[in-house]
Amino acid sequence: MGIDFGEILIIVIIALMVYGRNLPDAARKLAAFYVQIRRKMQDAKRDFSREIHTSGVVSEVKGILDTAKGELRPEIDRSALSVNDLTDVETAYRDADRPEPTPEPAPAPPKDETTPPQV
């Protein structure tokens, strides 16, 4: 839904009829006006952005997030404890399936070959 070549041609013809020899000067003024409008819009955007940051909106949102984090901390800790409990249960179950190792007999003391046999 743009402007096609025929519409642009009609606009140029009407502009030539209205402005005649002053058309280049009118085009310069229109371009300058467009640049001014664009600059004003950029300034307004920058001021709005700066105002949002300085008005405390950012600090208010951070405060809300900190509050939510504080409220969620007990739930997170409780979940971590549940995970640790499940890990302990899993370890105990795994260890229960293994047979207990049988202790190896203690080695016999070495015979002392330097002492003569007793009679």
BAFI-3210 file (N, C-alpha, C; in Angstrom, 3 decimals, decimal comma, padded with zeros to 6 digits):
// residues 119
n [1|2|3|4|5|6|7|8|9|10|11|12|13|14|15|16|17|18|19|20|21|22|23|24|25|26|27|28|29|30|31|32|33|34|35|36|37|38|39|40|41|42|43|44|45|46|47|48|49|50|51|52|53|54|55|56|57|58|59|60|61|62|63|64|65|66|67|68|69|70|71|72|73|74|75|76|77|78|79|80|81|82|83|84|85|86|87|88|89|90|91|92|93|94|95|96|97|98|99|100|101|102|103|104|105|106|107|108|109|110|111|112|113|114|115|116|117|118|119]
n.u [000,842|001,751|003,031|002,665|004,414|002,871|001,283|003,280|004,233|002,004|001,906|004,352|003,845|001,687|003,032|004,929|003,203|002,102|004,327|006,216|009,016|010,036|010,200|012,613|013,484|011,295|011,391|013,789|013,065|011,045|012,536|014,238|012,329|011,424|013,785|013,993|011,662|012,214|014,498|013,375|011,665|013,531|014,806|012,650|012,195|014,631|014,497|012,224|013,056|015,162|013,711|012,135|014,061|015,030|012,836|012,339|011,128|012,611|014,033|011,883|010,848|013,044|012,933|010,514|011,197|013,225|011,712|010,024|011,954|012,836|010,525|010,348|012,599|012,387|010,901|012,613|014,761|013,481|012,875|015,457|016,254|014,496|015,453|017,982|017,201|016,010|018,241|019,718|018,027|018,103|020,803|020,931|019,185|020,541|022,866|021,773|021,169|023,585|025,768|027,099|030,523|032,675|034,797|038,274|040,391|042,755|046,203|048,534|050,966|054,372|056,749|059,471|062,539|065,025|065,231|065,949|064,277|062,078|062,467]
n.v [-001,171|001,330|004,319|004,560|004,908|006,503|008,074|009,542|011,020|012,619|014,149|015,550|017,054|018,671|020,016|021,452|023,135|024,626|025,719|026,386|028,070|028,202|025,710|024,132|025,577|025,243|022,482|022,236|023,550|021,856|019,514|020,413|020,923|018,290|017,130|018,590|017,737|015,033|015,147|016,306|014,237|012,231|013,483|013,613|010,877|010,194|011,840|010,771|008,161|008,685|009,892|007,790|006,168|007,860|008,421|006,520|004,212|002,058|001,363|000,699|-001,559|-003,253|-003,519|-004,910|-007,291|-008,183|-008,603|-010,651|-012,601|-012,991|-014,060|-016,432|-017,803|-019,557|-021,662|-022,563|-023,429|-025,481|-027,199|-027,890|-029,316|-031,470|-032,666|-033,422|-035,269|-037,208|-038,045|-039,177|-041,311|-042,739|-043,485|-045,084|-047,147|-048,208|-049,079|-051,031|-053,097|-054,228|-056,904|-057,359|-056,868|-059,581|-059,932|-060,220|-062,902|-062,377|-062,137|-064,774|-064,609|-064,041|-066,702|-067,012|-067,645|-067,629|-068,425|-071,346|-074,532|-075,604|-078,040]
n.w [000,000|-000,985|-002,516|-005,931|-009,126|-010,864|-009,142|-007,850|-010,021|-010,605|-008,259|-008,487|-010,813|-009,952|-007,908|-009,425|-010,819|-008,733|-007,286|-009,202|-010,326|-007,808|-006,752|-006,091|-003,826|-002,123|-001,785|-000,381|001,990|002,872|003,319|005,359|007,320|007,745|008,801|011,184|012,528|012,818|014,481|016,757|017,534|018,187|020,342|022,108|022,575|023,828|026,117|027,337|027,881|029,662|031,703|032,618|033,812|035,806|037,330|039,163|038,477|037,610|039,933|041,517|040,225|040,553|043,320|043,607|042,341|044,073|046,384|045,515|045,068|047,685|048,799|047,436|048,217|050,582|049,458|047,468|049,033|050,461|048,355|047,600|049,861|049,648|047,329|048,225|050,192|048,572|047,160|049,223|049,895|047,514|047,449|049,778|049,021|046,820|048,098|049,744|048,061|047,434|048,318|051,577|052,177|052,930|055,705|055,324|056,436|059,038|058,338|059,060|061,647|060,752|060,648|062,773|061,726|062,808|065,420|067,347|067,157|069,725|072,270]
ca.u [000,000|002,638|002,745|003,286|005,059|001,854|000,905|004,424|004,249|000,920|002,328|005,397|003,205|000,947|004,022|005,475|002,187|001,892|005,539|006,923|010,464|010,396|010,115|013,807|013,489|010,245|011,871|014,765|012,339|010,362|013,562|014,666|011,234|011,459|014,926|013,636|010,664|012,917|015,350|012,497|011,191|014,648|014,972|011,547|012,463|015,740|013,997|011,297|013,861|015,866|012,718|011,743|015,130|015,206|011,612|012,272|010,440|013,573|014,296|010,661|010,792|014,065|012,409|009,500|011,909|013,894|010,673|009,612|013,055|012,804|009,380|010,589|013,770|012,059|010,470|013,813|015,503|012,717|013,063|016,821|016,263|013,807|016,369|019,009|016,580|015,853|019,569|020,074|017,215|018,629|022,079|020,640|018,584|021,608|023,760|021,060|021,192|024,921|026,084|028,124|031,791|033,116|036,143|039,329|041,060|044,030|047,315|049,256|052,235|055,472|057,567|060,809|063,436|066,306|065,221|065,946|063,029|062,033|062,386]
ca.v [000,000|002,479|005,254|004,057|005,922|007,422|009,025|010,443|011,908|013,596|015,058|016,414|017,994|019,647|020,846|022,379|024,139|025,497|026,427|026,852|028,202|028,118|024,310|023,698|026,217|024,595|021,138|022,415|023,872|020,627|018,613|020,968|020,680|016,861|016,898|019,142|016,852|013,811|015,469|016,492|012,912|011,563|014,132|013,199|009,487|010,196|012,407|009,810|007,066|009,218|010,134|006,497|005,705|008,748|008,557|005,479|003,024|000,965|000,921|000,060|-002,905|-004,045|-003,832|-005,960|-008,537|-008,623|-009,129|-011,955|-013,533|-013,312|-014,928|-017,737|-018,443|-020,749|-022,750|-023,075|-024,188|-026,695|-028,080|-028,410|-030,350|-032,639|-033,315|-034,090|-036,438|-038,223|-038,565|-040,070|-042,528|-043,485|-044,071|-046,165|-048,242|-048,803|-049,784|-052,181|-054,173|-054,823|-057,771|-056,794|-057,564|-060,433|-059,514|-061,198|-063,320|-061,708|-063,012|-065,410|-063,919|-064,746|-067,571|-066,506|-068,779|-067,472|-069,096|-072,817|-075,182|-075,961|-079,482]
ca.w [000,000|-001,100|-003,607|-007,157|-009,963|-011,400|-008,093|-007,656|-011,181|-010,416|-007,186|-009,037|-011,750|-009,147|-007,217|-010,417|-011,127|-007,574|-006,894|-010,388|-010,193|-006,388|-006,312|-005,346|-002,510|-001,333|-001,446|000,694|003,227|003,300|003,853|006,646|008,263|008,048|009,683|012,494|013,148|013,215|015,619|017,922|017,954|018,856|021,643|022,967|022,972|024,783|027,369|027,933|028,423|030,827|032,754|033,178|034,706|036,958|038,119|040,171|037,984|037,571|041,308|042,018|039,642|041,233|044,645|043,453|042,051|045,298|047,271|044,990|045,315|049,112|049,067|046,821|048,811|051,386|048,569|046,815|050,040|050,734|047,198|047,661|050,897|049,104|046,391|049,029|050,803|047,531|046,867|050,337|049,762|046,376|047,865|050,720|048,254|046,024|049,012|050,304|047,067|047,373|049,461|052,453|051,958|054,048|056,092|055,016|057,673|059,298|057,949|060,170|061,882|060,087|061,511|062,945|061,405|063,483|066,736|067,194|067,603|071,154|072,496]
c.u [000,891|002,188|003,435|003,791|004,055|001,449|002,028|004,482|003,183|001,304|003,383|004,781|002,440|001,919|004,635|004,481|002,031|003,135|006,321|008,420|010,913|010,369|011,394|013,862|012,445|010,677|012,904|014,074|011,616|011,358|014,044|013,592|011,214|012,593|014,618|012,655|011,342|013,791|014,511|011,977|012,295|014,891|013,883|011,744|013,549|015,276|013,067|012,063|014,587|014,893|012,270|012,789|015,249|013,968|011,454|011,549|011,378|013,834|013,061|010,539|011,837|013,604|011,383|010,178|012,628|012,885|010,231|010,692|013,076|011,661|009,604|011,740|013,407|011,628|011,679|014,614|014,805|012,887|014,459|016,923|015,587|014,710|017,455|018,449|016,430|017,196|020,010|019,306|017,747|019,941|021,847|020,059|019,654|022,548|023,094|021,084|022,544|025,125|027,193|029,414|032,158|034,524|037,134|039,998|042,398|045,164|048,027|050,559|053,371|056,282|058,964|061,771|064,788|066,339|065,180|064,649|063,149|061,784|061,572]
c.v [001,238|003,383|004,719|005,224|006,943|008,478|010,020|011,457|012,984|014,607|016,035|017,457|019,068|020,582|021,849|023,485|025,129|026,346|026,978|026,873|028,070|026,674|023,843|024,301|025,569|023,191|021,217|022,694|022,642|019,648|019,105|020,736|019,206|016,534|017,414|018,224|015,577|014,024|015,646|015,146|012,148|012,164|013,697|011,761|009,428|010,747|011,439|008,659|007,506|009,413|008,825|006,024|006,573|008,818|007,469|004,233|001,828|000,453|000,247|-001,371|-003,800|-004,434|-004,946|-007,299|-009,069|-009,212|-010,514|-012,999|-013,953|-014,244|-016,330|-018,489|-019,640|-021,935|-023,385|-023,928|-025,515|-027,688|-028,693|-029,506|-031,622|-033,400|-034,052|-035,345|-037,564|-038,841|-039,525|-041,382|-043,385|-044,182|-045,237|-047,371|-048,965|-049,613|-051,037|-053,360|-054,860|-055,757|-057,129|-057,565|-058,389|-060,038|-060,627|-061,606|-062,615|-062,647|-063,563|-064,679|-064,702|-065,561|-066,991|-067,665|-068,680|-068,168|-070,616|-073,407|-075,623|-077,448|-079,769]
c.w [000,000|-002,222|-004,852|-008,011|-010,488|-010,379|-007,832|-008,796|-011,054|-009,345|-007,699|-009,972|-010,979|-008,429|-008,188|-010,739|-009,971|-007,302|-008,073|-010,175|-008,748|-005,862|-005,606|-003,935|-001,596|-000,903|-000,328|002,022|003,775|003,913|005,217|007,713|008,697|009,023|011,085|013,233|013,642|014,442|016,889|018,441|018,688|020,238|022,616|023,451|024,037|026,143|028,092|028,578|029,688|031,999|033,408|034,177|035,950|037,835|039,166|039,711|038,013|038,981|041,905|041,487|040,301|042,630|044,595|043,192|043,283|046,285|046,817|045,237|046,782|049,463|048,511|047,474|049,687|050,525|047,880|047,792|050,342|049,586|047,214|048,719|050,397|048,146|047,161|049,692|049,784|047,174|047,965|050,241|048,624|046,750|048,810|049,982|047,450|046,922|049,593|049,345|046,991|048,558|050,286|052,246|053,195|054,419|055,777|056,325|057,806|058,918|059,195|060,388|061,232|061,103|061,573|062,756|062,115|064,843|066,532|067,686|069,043|071,303|073,706]
res [m|g|i|d|f|g|e|i|l|i|i|v|i|i|a|l|m|v|y|g|r|n|l|p|d|a|a|r|k|l|a|a|f|y|v|q|i|r|r|k|m|q|d|a|k|r|d|f|s|r|e|i|h|t|s|g|v|v|s|e|v|k|g|i|l|d|t|a|k|g|e|l|r|p|e|i|d|r|s|a|l|s|v|n|d|l|t|d|v|e|t|a|y|r|d|a|d|r|p|e|p|t|p|e|p|a|p|a|p|p|k|d|e|t|t|p|p|q|v]
***
